[in-house]
Amino acid sequence: MNQSLNDIYQPGTELTVGSHRARIIKYLTSGGFAHIYTAEICPADLSSPAKIACLKRVLVPDKPSLNVLRAEVDAMKLLRGNQHVVSYIDSHAAKSGVHDGSYEVFLLMEYCSGGGLIDFMNTRLQNRLQEGEVLKITSDITQGIAAMHALQPPLIHRDIKIENVLISDDRTFKVCDFGSVCGVIRPPKNPQEFNYVQHDILKNTTAQYRAPEMIDLYRGYPINEKSDIWALGVFLYKLCYYTTPFEKVGEAAILHSRFQFPSYPQYSDSLKHLISFMLSENPTQRPNICQVLEEVSRIQGTPCPLRNFYVTRAMQQQQQHQQPKIKFDHSASQPKLDSANNIINVPFKMSHNQPLRSTQTFAGAPVNAASNGYLPALKPLPIQPVSSSFTNGPFKFIEGNKALQSKQTPHFQPPISHDFNRLGRSQTFTPTSTLASRSSVSPPLAGRGDISKIISANPTNVEPSPIYLSSGTQTDDGFASSHALKLERTKSIASLSSSESVESQHTGGSATRRFGQKLKVFTGERRSISPIKSRQNTGDSVRSAFATLRRGFSGGSFKSELPNKRNSLDISSTSSHSNGFKFRVSSSESIEEENVYPRFSHSRSSSSASIVSDLDQLQQDDTGAKNYYKSHSPVKVSATQGSRSSIQKRVQDLLKNSQDSPVKKTAHGYGMLSPGDEAAELASQLTNETMLQNVHQSTASTPKVLSPAKRNSSVVIKAGQQVSKDAEEVPSSRKPAPPKPKRPKKPSHLKADKIIKEAETSAYEHSVDISDIEIDELEKDFKRRFPSAV
Ligand SMILES: Nc1ncnc2c1ncn2[C@@H]1O[C@H](COP(=O)(O)OP(=O)(O)OP(=O)(O)O)[C@@H](O)[C@H]1O
């Protein structure tokens, strides 16, 4: 940390953060460039009467870095009020007292007095977490992530990991760190896009939690909710075994989802199956977040706390399509609900005898599927019940998380015969599975909108109630991705500053800190006592925006940290990282592997928040990355402008705006606007919101920021340049070929999920008309499945 202890606010220091007064109670800790405090706030937070909040104070070196925080703050705002997400209260930015172009950002959020999950786990080294505890944590975090996936368009967290979970005083586990959040990223279509996405993923994700489709972009899958599901699977595995499933072998194992379950501690087959299911190599075979929660609840023996919003959307979509032609007899087709909202007339078929079709080993022993009672879905699931109860009885519905409860509760529930005979896991952990997945590559998915679109589509301060409207979210299959999205680009995301990223070179702070930093680069941060290293086991990236800012501050070389970048994305690479591990006995009972294979740079730019938009821009720019990055600056395109303008016009607009567009100011969000203030102007430029200037009415001094030269004395490598350079290093055989628009043939037994697909498709393509053929097909399909309804 580049700040001395003198910079720490003393208890009693008073600040203004947005519309809140904050009085420092205590300095808690430092994270990267952030200082974390508890503070008493006035007025108390509306969402909770608590007067104690957490104040995060961050030094931001420059404007582009401010964009990063903006994306994080915006994501927090969208999720505010969800009890499984660390709640945003207020924020504020101003120029720092040091006149070097740096800024100070204050973020007030809910204070989680229980500390971090990582710390909790470290208290349980001798007595590992029991299944009930694992399930409780997983359920909470799944609900937090569900709140993101439920948005339309959805938000992808991209950095789900143990370290990003905090515990509130009521022992609720909460997701934090939204610095890596993005919208759905469609598969890159050309080398420029490929390099851009690759770079963005390296910056914003953590190696051990990276999904196969993130490592091997040539597979042609979008980075979407299913990538979060993978990370959540790794998270769940680590909760159980205190290490990640791919710790030993690394990427080669990730690419084929090759892992084993340790024999200790012992967990039920159901839980292991769930993990395996979530870690399906093929993203289309992973469950969606609602299905994960349903299964967690089933294992817990409790009702599922959320409705399956994917199903609801699909049903609504179907209803919309069919209403004009089909006389829908609700009474015949819809399941009857009892007073507790339980379905009472839906046959529930659950096979306990389905053999598990997986070559995966469970601590060396074959899985006894018969004792499992539940087998994960082999294929994208057909419409699921909103929730399944643990027993073979009726599905149960409860009104759980308010933030996810629809104000438009559907009038009917899906009439489902949930046939578990059809469920099973087909994944084989052989290299051929990769080939198979390649052969069924989904056609490119066009962008679903950048984060600015997400923000505008999901207004803050409002419960994400539109989640039950038609979904633009991919649920289960890649088929939907064959429908290119036609979401209009309403405005160019403000955070177009990847070229500004700088690299780590620690230049200040104590010797201990420097040592710690260095360790972090190569092996993860050490915690001298803790055997569960917050970064050690999780690989290379720490993806909070604040962490990035720290690295941005400290300079360093991106290139130096990317010796193996090419290999890392080479699916054919057989490079084993086994030599890169050394065993370290970190406690009497746990032996941890220390990942020492090269880390990638983690400099973050705001690009993470705008990748879809950026890809669109790249796509339109035939002259490639060079020109793209030239125009890669904060741009404002109005909503009306953005709609389907020609390529030339859009490029012209972008270039023009990047050069001289005056910024439209509004006055909400970060606080009041001080006209003329550059920080406020920037904030407005980035977010249509404003920041307060000099709101910082502290009696304490402003933290010192090292001069750029000092903190970045070696090299500042622009991300764009580096990416281009790396692009040259990609062997020609690995040059991305345009993804084949090959659409895998859908097995007939999966036709039910067509409803979901249609819903998704329709949601993506707002302007697309449903053809007669499709309607006929829908009709036929509907008649076949619900004969009583017609
Ligand atoms: N809302 C909160 N309530 C309680 N403690 C918090 C809260 N936010 C952060 N902390 C504590 O501060 C630490 C650092 O916070 P955070 O991770 O957000 O900062 P950072 O700069 O992103 O750090 P890093 O670079 O290590 O990720 C966390 O590990 C946690 O212990």
The ligand as a Gaussian input file, in Angstrom:
#p B3LYP/6-31G(d) Opt

LIG

0 1
 N      -18.555000      -4.321000       3.654000
 C      -17.557000      -4.813000       4.402000
 N      -17.767000      -5.212000       5.652000
 C      -16.776000      -5.714000       6.401000
 N      -15.515000      -5.860000       5.975000
 C      -15.224000      -5.492000       4.730000
 C      -16.227000      -4.948000       3.875000
 N      -15.657000      -4.680000       2.704000
 C      -14.391000      -5.036000       2.815000
 N      -14.108000      -5.527000       4.029000
 C      -12.840000      -6.016000       4.527000
 O      -11.798000      -5.324000       3.879000
 C      -10.988000      -6.230000       3.159000
 C      -10.529000      -5.583000       1.910000
 O      -11.658000      -5.156000       1.205000
 P      -11.733000      -5.307000      -0.362000
 O      -11.370000      -6.687000      -0.723000
 O      -13.037000      -4.804000      -0.795000
 O      -10.619000      -4.304000      -0.791000
 P       -9.729000      -4.427000      -2.052000
 O       -8.938000      -3.182000      -2.190000
 O      -10.575000      -4.830000      -3.178000
 O       -8.789000      -5.594000      -1.544000
 P       -8.108000      -6.719000      -2.376000
 O       -7.240000      -6.037000      -3.333000
 O       -7.346000      -7.478000      -1.337000
 O       -9.218000      -7.505000      -2.994000
 C      -11.840000      -7.463000       2.939000
 O      -11.052000      -8.596000       2.834000
 C      -12.701000      -7.491000       4.171000
 O      -12.034000      -8.121000       5.220000

